[in-house]
């Protein structure tokens, strides 16, 4: 178990949203934490993939401008 301090106004808003969704506020808080964590992990994974791909490209393409253009394209896809 973890104990955290949440500002009163944030807690009030959390409870209000939880009531509208017919959830307990603690369940909603866990849901929000899980969603944020999964989003951040996905973003980190994508960034790691792009960085690794760019390193491979640099080994095979001498023109840094071409590598940079491909990197920009990959980042737009991610």
Secondary structure, DSSP 8 states (H G I E B T S, - for coil): -------HHHHHHHHHHHHHTT--HHHHHHHHHHHHHHHHHHHHHHHHHHHHHHHHHHHH---HHHHHHHHHHHHHH-
